[in-house]
Amino acid sequence: MIYSSRYILDMRGRLLAISPEQWLLLAMGIIAGCTVWVLFNRRIVQRILNRLKERTLKANTLAAVEGLIGGTVFLVNAGLVYLATLITNFFLFSFAVVGLFVGAWITIPASFE
């Protein structure tokens, strides 16, 4: 899609209309989202996968479980993004966008060991 300079200037105007408080909420949501979702991935998801590896399950089963967990995280955060747009909450929006990325990251298995 080719954008005209008028469209780019309009987008620039919308970005400049965001207040510093809203930018701060966006930044805080990104930091909080990174912290919460990376800890969730490391503590909960990896613990579940390590316990399943001890049971000597096949790699495809582990990948399916990992994909199911990641898909659930992705869907929950997609709902949060929708909620954040309904109530216009910048913190929740940026938190949920980070959660979408982490959910997609969990969904794609790292390797089939």
C-alpha positions in Angstrom: 0.0 0.0 0.0 1.4 3.4 -1.0 0.7 6.2 1.5 0.3 9.8 0.4 2.1 12.6 2.2 -1.3 13.8 3.5 -1.9 10.4 5.1 1.5 10.5 6.8 1.0 14.0 8.1 -2.4 13.0 9.4 -0.8 10.0 11.2 1.9 12.3 12.6 -0.7 14.7 13.9 -2.5 11.8 15.7 0.8 10.7 17.3 1.5 14.2 18.4 -1.9 14.5 19.9 -1.1 11.8 22.5 -0.3 13.4 25.8 2.9 12.7 27.8 0.8 11.0 30.5 -0.6 8.6 27.9 3.0 7.9 26.5 4.0 7.2 30.1 1.2 4.7 30.5 2.1 3.0 27.3 5.8 2.7 28.4 4.7 1.4 31.8 2.4 -1.1 30.2 5.2 -2.4 28.0 7.6 -2.8 30.9 5.0 -4.5 33.1 3.9 -6.7 30.2 7.5 -7.8 29.5 8.1 -8.6 33.1 4.8 -10.5 33.7 4.7 -12.5 30.5 8.4 -13.4 30.4 8.2 -14.6 34.0 5.1 -16.5 33.1 7.0 -18.2 30.2 10.0 -19.0 32.3 8.3 -20.1 35.5 5.0 -21.7 34.4 5.4 -22.8 30.8 8.9 -24.1 31.1 8.1 -25.9 34.3 5.1 -27.7 32.7 7.2 -28.6 29.6 10.1 -29.9 31.8 7.7 -32.1 33.8 6.3 -33.5 30.5 9.8 -34.2 29.2 10.5 -36.2 32.4 7.6 -38.5 31.4 9.4 -39.2 28.1 6.6 -37.9 25.9 7.1 -37.5 22.2 8.3 -34.2 20.8 5.1 -33.7 18.9 3.1 -34.0 22.1 5.3 -31.4 23.8 5.0 -29.1 20.9 1.2 -29.5 20.9 1.1 -28.7 24.6 3.3 -25.7 24.1 1.2 -24.5 21.2 -2.0 -24.9 23.3 -0.6 -22.8 26.1 0.7 -20.1 23.8 -2.5 -20.0 21.9 -4.4 -19.6 25.1 -2.1 -16.7 26.2 -2.5 -15.2 22.7 -6.4 -15.4 22.8 -6.6 -14.0 26.4 -4.4 -11.0 25.4 -6.4 -10.5 22.2 -9.5 -10.1 24.5 -7.6 -7.7 26.7 -6.6 -5.6 23.6 -10.3 -5.4 22.6 -11.3 -4.5 26.2 -8.5 -1.8 26.3 -9.9 -0.2 23.1 -13.4 -0.2 24.5 -12.5 1.6 27.7 -9.5 3.5 26.2 -6.9 2.3 28.6 -3.3 2.9 27.3 -1.7 0.8 30.1 -3.8 -2.3 29.5 -3.4 -1.9 25.7 0.4 -1.9 25.8 0.4 -4.7 28.4 -1.9 -6.9 26.2 0.1 -6.2 23.0 3.2 -7.5 24.7 1.2 -10.5 25.8 0.2 -11.1 22.2 3.8 -11.2 21.2 4.8 -13.5 24.0 1.8 -15.8 23.3 2.9 -16.1 19.7 6.4 -16.7 20.9 5.3 -19.5 23.1 3.0 -21.0 20.4 6.0 -21.6 18.1 8.0 -24.4 19.6 11.8 -23.7 19.9 12.9 -27.1 18.7 11.8 -30.8 18.5 14.4 -32.4 20.7 
